[in-house]
Amino acid sequence: MLFRHFDLSSTKSAHLTTSYSTVVNVEAREGGSAGSAGAPAPPDDDDDDDEDLVQALTSLQKSKRGMPSTGGVTMTAEPRSGTEVRPAVVDDFIRNFLIKVGMERTLDCFNTEWYELQSKGKLGEEYTNPVPDIYLRNQELDEQVVTMRKEMEKMKAIAEKARGTWDNFRKQRDFHRMHHKRVVQEKDKLTNDLKHLHKHYLSYEPTLKELQAKYQVAMKEKMLMRLERDRMRARVEEVEAKLKTLLESKVEAPSTSTKTRKTRKGGDSKLPPDEEAVNPYADLEFDAPRVESFQLKKAFRAHLNSVAAVAFHPRKPVLATVSDDETWKIWSVPNGDAVMSGEGHKDWVSGVDFHPSGTHLVTSSGDSTVKLWDFQRASCAHTFTDHTQAVWDVAFHHTGDFLVSCGMDHTARLWDTQSLRCRQTFRGHVDSVNSCCWQPFTNNVCTGSGDKTVSLWDGRSGLCVQTFYGHMNACNNVAMNLRGDCIASCDADGVVKLWDVRMVAELGSMTGGPHPVNCVDFDRSGSRVAAACDDSVVRVFDAKEMKVVSELRGHESAVQTVKFDPEDKRLVSGSSDCTFRIWS
């Protein structure tokens, strides 16, 4: 679009509008050399257009000064500046179009030919008139269409992106909705569980109060029993002194002693006083067995079913085994020759032990009985039937006059082998009592239970002396060293723990792997602990450094029991593969 300045006269004002081509023609006529020199060069850029416009205005002003006056009237110009929009002509329209589309060479050719034809006067008036408004409007609309299309493409891209975002939001909404529903369901379930637990707790609360009251009563009775024990101890000492004087003055014949033994069978035996029970191993030191060099010497298929327990004879190289096939057998060691066997239980046999003198054998069974076997008569001497459920373990007292057993009825029982009756019932565990043993040369009984505790009981009063807490699963077996100052226990998590009896504290913990440990046993020195593991391996631990020093592999199934012989020369293990194996 081109603009120009013009002057308005006082008598007559006229709009002077001249197209770009007209200005150029005027310039050519004033120069007088347009016909000979040819058409001028077309403007290349905006600077050339401005120069041509200035030249056209200058030549127009010159032509106005040279024009004669009309009608003798002299026109005096009073210049007033103004601005008017010049209508677009055809050639400018075409030039603008070519510049817009970037056709520079075509523009040069057009300018050359146009100026040549214009200088020769071959262009008619219809080609120099302004462009009709409809074309200008069409061009403007075309530009708007192009702009709108670009904006539409941008909007399409934005819409696609928004659609993807919306899809993601919808998926996330669905996911969170499902998650919310699941959380609500879990919340409802937990709420119901809490309600049930609360009701369950309320049902136990009266029982807990009752047990607390019983505990307080038991503690009071315990204190009274201790006082009574002190009184009785003084009286017993006096009586024993008198008896000792009488026995020293009296000489008994062998036949008389036999008759006396027969007459005693009907009466109760007495546990020895603590002052008289001296542990001969308390001050002895033994060398630890070289379990690192132990190897499998022999394997014996002893039973038709799993071997549950083994026990060594206190004086002879003889081994007793019991099995789930309801039998017990005695074998020579190390040859493994069968010496004796016994039948009589109606269910699996779980525990076995020899009398300290080696004349009797005791076994426990799943038929809720404990049987006492007499080797001299080769028969069952007596059957104890006070247990109400299966019996897991049994052990003789060092005097041979008593034995202790434990079972699934949550109790351990003290039996008198003279009067053949139950003298004490140890109650306190809240789950099956799985193992029991005597503290060497004392009247204390150690038990391990499915309630994850190890307890020490006074055999005379039947009261619990100490309870050791620390196992996280059911305690399967307990054993004590010869000095009687350390307890080893194992549980279903594969953990072996050592306890200090005097300090009532845990000495350390050892792990036998992820499988349960079924049995433990000390050697004579008390520095090695053998463990029968459920992964068919016998592991031997160092009780001081709390680490595994040897692993004995050879069984084909879970190892149920393990035992050091009295001289620590060999180790015997029994397994669910129906065999017992000798390691040395």
BATI-762717 format. One line per 5 residues: number of its first residue (from 1); their letters; for each residue x, y, z of C-alpha. Coordinates in pm, whole numbers, plus 50000, padded with zeros to 5 digits. Layout:
NUM	A	X Y Z  ...;
//
This chain:
1	MLFRH	50000 50000 50000  50158 50334 49889  50102 50678 50046  50178 51025 49906  50156 51393 50013;
6	FDLSS	49957 51650 49814  49875 52026 49828  49531 52179 49836  49469 52520 49656  49255 52801 49810;
11	TKSAH	49022 52808 49510  49014 52448 49413  49119 52135 49588  49170 51823 49397  49282 51480 49491;
16	LTTSY	49590 51391 49305  49646 51023 49297  49893 50866 49073  49987 50505 49045  50334 50376 49072;
21	STVVN	50353 50326 48695  50224 50676 48621  50494 50830 48835  50754 50630 48651  50611 50739 48309;
26	VEARE	50622 51103 48410  50981 51056 48512  51057 50897 48175  50898 51185 47975  51079 51450 48177;
31	GGSAG	51407 51279 48124  51343 51258 47748  51557 50953 47720  51312 50679 47809  51251 50581 47448;
36	SAGAP	51617 50552 47366  51751 50409 47690  51476 50150 47734  51273 50069 48043  51426 50146 48383;
41	APPDD	51543 49857 48607  51275 49727 48845  51306 49804 49216  51480 49529 49403  51378 49609 49754;
46	DDDDD	51200 49858 49980  51482 50117 49955  51445 50132 49574  51067 50176 49610  51121 50468 49850;
51	EDLVQ	51367 50633 49611  51128 50593 49315  50848 50741 49522  51058 51045 49613  51159 51095 49248;
56	ALTSL	50794 51067 49135  50683 51331 49390  50964 51565 49280  50877 51538 48910  50505 51590 48988;
61	QKSKR	50580 51912 49174  50791 52032 48878  50508 51964 48631  50265 52159 48851  50495 52461 48857;
66	GMPST	50518 52457 48471  50138 52437 48404  49963 52759 48259  49690 52925 48453  49330 52861 48343;
71	GGVTM	49089 53147 48259  49345 53411 48349  49303 53324 48709  49624 53293 48896  49614 53006 49146;
76	TAEPR	49797 53073 49461  49875 52753 49645  49831 52742 50012  50002 52419 50092  49827 52190 50341;
81	SGTEV	49974 51851 50400  49749 51541 50413  49761 51163 50379  49546 50947 50159  49548 50572 50104;
86	RPAVV	49629 50502 49741  49412 50233 49575  49605 49926 49471  49661 49897 49096  49700 49577 48898;
91	DDFIR	50077 49586 48861  50129 49659 49232  49890 49381 49318  50089 49139 49103  50419 49260 49247;
96	NFLIK	50294 49219 49601  50177 48865 49517  50514 48767 49364  50702 48913 49661  50473 48728 49898;
101	VGMER	50537 48388 49738  50911 48460 49698  50922 48450 49313  51203 48703 49273  51314 48609 48919;
106	TLDCF	50957 48615 48795  50921 48958 48958  51227 49086 48773  51096 48960 48439  50753 49111 48508;
111	NTEWY	50897 49453 48595  51113 49455 48281  50833 49370 48042  50578 49592 48221  50794 49904 48210;
116	ELQSK	50887 49833 47847  50523 49803 47739  50428 50106 47948  50702 50318 47793  50585 50218 47443;
121	GKLGE	50222 50296 47530  50099 49949 47457  49912 49911 47791  49546 50002 47789  49361 50187 48057;
126	EYTNP	49195 49872 48184  49541 49743 48292  49628 50051 48492  49303 50085 48684  49283 49996 49051;
131	VPDIY	49220 49634 49147  48856 49568 49232  48782 49536 49604  48656 49180 49561  49004 49058 49473;
136	LRNQE	49155 49238 49764  48891 49089 49986  48957 48745 49840  49328 48782 49908  49260 48891 50263;
141	LDEQV	49024 48600 50316  49279 48363 50166  49539 48485 50414  49292 48440 50697  49214 48088 50575;
146	VTMRK	49582 47999 50574  49625 48143 50923  49318 47962 51050  49441 47634 50902  49772 47669 51081;
151	EMEKM	49591 47744 51405  49361 47449 51340  49660 47217 51298  49803 47346 51623  49468 47295 51792;
156	KAIAE	49451 46939 51653  49793 46862 51798  49691 47011 52131  49365 46813 52119  49552 46487 52051;
161	KARGT	49787 46555 52337  49492 46642 52561  49318 46320 52455  49626 46113 52553  49645 46296 52883;
166	WDNFR	49278 46236 52943  49320 45863 52867  49604 45846 53117  49393 46028 53374  49106 45788 53312;
171	KQRDF	49331 45485 53354  49476 45632 53671  49127 45707 53795  49018 45347 53731  49332 45213 53900;
176	HRMHH	49289 45434 54205  48922 45348 54219  49003 44975 54224  49278 45036 54478  49038 45234 54692;
181	KRVVQ	48783 44953 54680  49051 44700 54779  49167 44923 55063  48808 44960 55180  48763 44583 55173;
186	EKDKL	49086 44527 55365  48984 44795 55611  48648 44625 55667  48823 44290 55711  49071 44435 55961;
191	TNDLK	48789 44605 56145  48602 44275 56174  48920 44099 56286  48980 44364 56550  48626 44321 56674;
196	HLHKH	48670 43943 56694  49005 43982 56871  48853 44227 57114  48575 43982 57193  48835 43705 57222;
201	YLSYE	49042 43916 57459  48737 43997 57670  48663 43624 57698  49018 43565 57826  49023 43852 58072;
206	PTLKE	48841 43666 58355  49075 43371 58307  49379 43598 58328  49251 43752 58650  49188 43407 58792;
211	LQAKY	49537 43290 58692  49689 43601 58849  49508 43529 59173  49625 43166 59161  49981 43283 59098;
216	QVAMK	49974 43507 59402  49837 43223 59612  50107 42991 59476  50381 43240 59562  50253 43264 59915;
221	EKMLM	50242 42885 59939  50595 42873 59800  50722 43100 60076  50543 42889 60336  50689 42576 60182;
226	RLERD	51038 42717 60206  50989 42794 60572  50850 42446 60631  51140 42300 60434  51392 42469 60659;
231	RMRAR	51218 42333 60967  51198 41984 60822  51561 41996 60713  51670 42058 61071  51458 41769 61195;
236	VEEVE	51583 41540 60919  51941 41617 61010  51874 41515 61368  51700 41195 61259  51979 41111 61012;
241	AKLKT	52240 41157 61280  52054 40914 61503  52010 40663 61219  52377 40685 61131  52466 40600 61488;
246	LLESK	52231 40302 61486  52352 40175 61146  52715 40190 61251  52640 39966 61547  52434 39720 61347;
251	VEAPS	52580 39463 61101  52340 39328 60839  52377 38996 60655  52322 38973 60273  52002 38775 60322;
256	TSTKT	51879 39036 60564  51951 39316 60314  51757 39129 60047  51460 39093 60277  51485 39461 60368;
261	RKTRK	51480 39555 60001  51165 39351 59949  50997 39512 60246  51089 39861 60113  50909 39799 59785;
266	GGDSK	50585 39909 59929  50714 40238 60072  50809 40568 59908  51169 40652 59834  51322 40979 59947;
271	LPPDE	51511 41225 59737  51860 41285 59878  51920 41620 60049  52101 41883 59850  52388 41887 60097;
276	EAVNP	52464 41520 60044  52438 41527 59664  52791 41602 59544  52866 41622 59175  53188 41423 59113;
281	YADLE	53236 41600 58779  53219 41952 58919  53598 41993 58950  53706 41763 58667  53837 41886 58333;
286	FDAPR	53796 41681 58015  53944 41733 57673  53701 41817 57397  53653 41534 57144  53803 41591 56801;
291	VESFQ	53469 41604 56624  53633 41776 56327  53784 41439 56231  53470 41231 56300  53357 41025 56004;
296	LKKAF	53084 40770 55942  53203 40428 56062  52891 40214 56038  52522 40243 55958  52267 39994 56091;
301	RAHLN	51912 39946 55973  51772 39896 56321  51394 39929 56290  51107 39919 56047  51027 40281 56116;
306	SVAAV	51190 40605 56232  51448 40582 56513  51318 40826 56776  51576 40811 57058  51900 40642 57167;
311	AFHPR	52071 40591 57506  52408 40448 57614  52449 40195 57895  52630 40363 58189  52886 40083 58225;
316	KPVLA	52889 39858 57918  52942 39928 57545  52574 39884 57478  52327 40111 57300  51946 40119 57328;
321	TVSDD	51721 40248 57048  51345 40306 57029  51133 40350 56720  50797 40441 56580  50749 40068 56508;
326	ETWKI	50648 40028 56880  50965 39840 56979  51294 39900 57162  51622 39723 57093  51967 39694 57249;
331	WSVPN	52283 39676 57036  52649 39615 57103  52883 39902 57016  53069 39936 56784  52984 39605 56612;
336	GDAVM	52611 39671 56611  52503 39318 56708  52146 39286 56837  52149 39193 57206  51785 39229 57314;
341	SGEGH	51453 39369 57200  51122 39442 57363  50760 39484 57264  50460 39592 57464  50374 39947 57375;
346	KDWVS	50064 40000 57164  50191 40310 56983  50519 40470 56879  50800 40473 57136  50950 40819 57188;
351	GVDFH	51203 40811 57475  51447 40573 57643  51698 40575 57933  51907 40326 58133  51899 40283 58510;
356	PSGTH	52224 40424 58662  52318 40070 58765  52227 39932 58423  51974 39680 58553  51659 39842 58415;
361	LVTSS	51539 40030 58110  51257 40283 58092  51063 40383 57778  50792 40636 57698  50529 40601 57427;
366	GDSTV	50249 40759 57234  50006 40526 57411  50028 40760 57718  50231 40511 57922  50579 40480 58071;
371	KLWDF	50713 40124 58100  50989 39999 58332  51175 39694 58193  51374 39451 58411  51669 39287 58235;
376	QRASC	51703 39014 58495  51346 38897 58445  51344 38996 58077  50999 39148 58110  50810 39466 58186;
381	AHTFT	50834 39533 58557  50567 39803 58572  50360 40038 58354  50288 40395 58469  49958 40521 58326;
386	DHTQA	49890 40857 58491  49960 41060 58177  49644 41148 57986  49811 41199 57648  50119 41084 57458;
391	VWDVA	50449 41080 57652  50749 41238 57476  51052 41179 57698  51173 40999 58011  51490 41009 58230;
396	FHHTG	51626 40832 58542  51741 41014 58857  52109 40956 58949  51998 40745 59250  51781 40520 59032;
401	DFLVS	51489 40549 59272  51302 40806 59064  51235 40883 58702  51072 41181 58531  50855 41187 58219;
406	CGMDH	50681 41455 58015  50398 41453 57763  50139 41627 57556  49913 41678 57860  50125 41989 57945;
411	TARLW	50278 41820 58252  50592 41644 58368  50560 41371 58631  50795 41229 58895  50767 40849 58943;
416	DTQSL	50890 40646 59238  51044 40317 59121  51005 40169 59471  50644 40248 59546  50561 40250 59173;
421	RCRQT	50344 40558 59192  50346 40922 59082  50505 41137 59351  50488 41481 59187  50319 41649 58892;
426	FRGHV	50494 41954 58753  50229 42189 58618  50295 42528 58463  50359 42484 58095  50074 42590 57866;
431	DSVNS	50166 42358 57579  50307 42012 57523  50620 41934 57731  50852 41788 57467  51167 41705 57665;
436	CCWQP	51292 41652 58020  51619 41574 58197  51772 41588 58546  52025 41842 58657  52320 41610 58733;
441	FTNNV	52339 41497 59097  52059 41728 59211  51684 41702 59265  51604 41957 58992  51424 41870 58669;
446	CTGSG	51470 42064 58344  51188 42070 58085  51142 42216 57736  50794 42293 57608  50599 42389 57300;
451	DKTVS	50517 42717 57476  50874 42834 57380  51009 42818 57737  51266 42614 57929  51185 42560 58299;
456	LWDGR	51373 42427 58601  51165 42249 58871  51229 42143 59229  51158 41769 59245  51073 41780 59616;
461	SGLCV	50818 42063 59615  50703 42036 59253  50743 42413 59210  50908 42595 58920  51244 42737 59027;
466	QTFYG	51338 42926 58711  51197 42985 58363  51414 43078 58064  51256 43287 57788  51407 43350 57446;
471	HMNAC	51292 43091 57195  51067 43217 56917  50919 42874 56840  50841 42546 57014  51131 42404 57217;
476	NNVAM	51198 42046 57098  51472 41919 57333  51686 42013 57636  52015 41879 57772  52251 41967 58060;
481	NLRGD	52627 41939 58085  52791 41718 58349  52869 42014 58576  52502 42106 58579  52563 42477 58524;
486	CIASC	52459 42503 58157  52145 42407 57965  52127 42354 57589  51789 42382 57415  51675 42368 57053;
491	DADGV	51359 42476 56876  51162 42434 56555  51330 42740 56397  51667 42564 56389  51809 42767 56680;
496	VKLWD	52022 42622 56961  52048 42831 57279  52275 42797 57582  52155 42910 57927  52351 42985 58245;
501	VRMVA	52169 42816 58534  52331 43021 58808  52289 43362 58645  51951 43269 58487  52064 43427 58160;
506	ELGSM	52118 43333 57798  52484 43260 57718  52445 43260 57342  52253 43142 57041  52357 42926 56745;
511	TGGPH	52168 42842 56428  52153 42508 56256  51995 42641 55939  51633 42703 55843  51524 42349 55939;
516	PVNCV	51412 42243 56289  51663 42099 56536  51516 41786 56699  51774 41695 56964  52088 41828 57139;
521	DFDRS	52352 41668 57362  52669 41778 57549  52999 41595 57551  53186 41530 57881  53383 41855 57861;
526	GSRVA	53074 42064 57800  53250 42249 57517  53082 42064 57229  52708 42050 57154  52577 41800 56899;
531	AACDD	52250 41888 56721  52025 41656 56519  51880 41862 56236  51580 41807 56016  51789 41850 55697;
536	SVVRV	51960 41508 55748  52275 41664 55899  52432 41630 56244  52597 41962 56337  52847 41997 56620;
541	FDAKE	52885 42344 56778  53158 42500 56987  52982 42606 57308  53238 42879 57378  53279 43039 57035;
546	MKVVS	52917 42973 56934  52998 42840 56588  52971 42518 56387  53290 42310 56403  53172 42000 56217;
551	ELRGH	52888 41878 55995  52827 41502 55971  52639 41406 55657  52515 41061 55565  52154 41020 55673;
556	ESAVQ	51891 41008 55403  51616 41173 55606  51563 41393 55912  51789 41319 56210  51571 41266 56519;
561	TVKFD	51825 41200 56797  52196 41228 56874  52412 41112 57168  52781 41118 57274  52903 40795 57431;
566	PEDKR	53021 40820 57798  53388 40838 57692  53340 41080 57396  53499 40829 57158  53205 40818 56925;
571	LVSGS	52876 40984 56839  52552 40798 56758  52260 40945 56562  51916 40807 56479  51707 40912 56182;
576	SDCTF	51373 40884 56007  51549 40665 55748  51511 40374 56002  51886 40363 56074  52127 40465 56345;
581	RIWS	52480 40561 56250  52806 40559 56444  53052 40847 56390  53405 40840 56526;
//
